[in-house]
Amino acid sequence: MDGATPDTSGKVALVTGSTDGIGRETALGLARQGATVLVHGRDREKGRALTDRIERETDGSAALLLADFADREAVEELAAAIAERYDRLDVLVHNAGATFQERGETDAGIERTFAINHLAPFLLTHRLLSLLDASAHARVITTSSGLHQRATIDFEDLGMKEEYDGLEAYGRSKLANVLFAYELARRLDPASITANAFGPGFVPGTRLNREASRRFRLATGALGRLPDTLLSALPGPVNTIEEGARSPIYLATDPEVKYVSGHHFENRSPVLSAPESYDPHTARRLWEVSAEMVDLPVADRSIGRDGSDPSRLLDRATRALGRS
Ligand SMILES: NC(=O)c1ccc[n+]([C@@H]2O[C@H](COP(=O)([O-])OP(=O)(O)OC[C@H]3O[C@@H](n4cnc5c(N)ncnc54)[C@H](OP(=O)(O)O)[C@@H]3O)[C@@H](O)[C@H]2O)c1
């Protein structure tokens, strides 16, 4: 991070999936800057261990909220519990994510990777929008992955009923994350709320692979064993958990990106995402389909930004950051 560490005291930040991995490190980083961190996960013990650590070791404070993102009602209850306890939300980091070897469906009949990684943050953002609006300035950060680059959104078979592949399903959900972040940015005024996505790089030290497909584990396991000289030749960065958490902490708190919105970052720099992620028609269609899938009335906000030219978008972000 350039310059002094931002002071985040007094800010309220929700980090989803912060009981482990990159989310836990992000929560700790925000708490070290003085934030009140809402730790979210499914496991009470892991959550308590983190909230205790935050209270003990940092200037920030923490509260624990549990919700399984495969359960739509649990997402609703999470949003309601936050609205009951807090009058505003300054930072929302969508980090919770999973990948599965076997195809599975939620109780609502939705393929679970898509439900957990995309629909839950989509619904949660809508339910928390008034709290984000109540902040003097709020930031929404969505965690994507380099694997979004190889994915497509097939609206005819979003849930991969025809042919399931865990790696493809994960990549698709991560492309949906980027499309969502860009569409959210189009719909919001960056003077009030910004929306960005980031890829943490390949972070072999987390538990993401635990239920992953064999292809996914082989791909990531093999990468994890490559010597540094070969790893440095890979297109995306290979990061420790601490390094993976730097981008979300930066996007959540650094003054230089306060009004930067609608971009994709890696290692705290704006980078191009997949060509399909810049298609506003796909983004709008995904938004509408997602709204239907979670039974949400489509918010009637007009798209106010012309953002379909990726190189212009990247130029704009680079200029805004003074890095041209
Ligand atoms: N690791 C990488 O190489 C990598 C690369 C690119 C992108 N990412 C993204 O980074 C984010 C964090 O991943 P990670 O690598 O840190 O994985 P991780 O160590 O497995 O942590 C994932 C977090 O999400 C939570 N979570 C998983 N399923 C959930 C569900 N159904 N409901 C609620 N919470 C759930 C987990 O809670 P539990 O502890 O209860 O399981 C955990 O807190 C994900 O969005 C992932 O897609 C990771």
The ligand as an ORCA input file, in Angstrom:
! r2SCAN-3c Opt
* xyz 0 1
  N      -7.464    -19.866     -2.862
  C      -7.355    -19.476     -4.129
  O      -6.396    -19.851     -4.835
  C      -8.371    -18.543     -4.716
  C      -8.109    -18.076     -6.022
  C      -9.018    -17.225     -6.605
  C     -10.179    -16.855     -5.895
  N     -10.404    -17.331     -4.643
  C     -11.635    -16.902     -3.957
  O     -11.307    -16.378     -2.691
  C     -12.424    -16.517     -1.805
  C     -11.956    -17.133     -0.493
  O     -11.472    -18.435     -0.754
  P     -10.337    -19.145      0.106
  O      -9.344    -19.649     -0.867
  O      -9.902    -18.276      1.223
  O     -11.164    -20.432      0.617
  P     -11.436    -21.038      2.076
  O     -10.188    -21.093      2.877
  O     -12.142    -22.314      1.785
  O     -12.443    -19.997      2.742
  C     -13.762    -19.869      2.227
  C     -14.661    -19.173      3.220
  O     -15.992    -19.178      2.665
  C     -16.863    -19.828      3.586
  N     -17.910    -20.603      2.923
  C     -17.746    -21.666      2.100
  N     -18.939    -22.163      1.766
  C     -19.874    -21.417      2.405
  C     -21.283    -21.455      2.488
  N     -22.010    -22.401      1.876
  N     -21.913    -20.542      3.239
  C     -21.204    -19.608      3.914
  N     -19.879    -19.522      3.889
  C     -19.216    -20.425      3.149
  C     -15.971    -20.755      4.392
  O     -16.610    -21.083      5.597
  P     -16.322    -22.505      6.325
  O     -15.092    -22.295      7.138
  O     -17.537    -22.731      7.131
  O     -16.146    -23.532      5.239
  C     -14.733    -19.890      4.562
  O     -14.914    -18.957      5.593
  C     -13.449    -17.375     -2.556
  O     -14.436    -16.538     -3.102
  C     -12.626    -18.012     -3.665
  O     -13.411    -18.317     -4.787
  C      -9.512    -18.172     -4.038
*
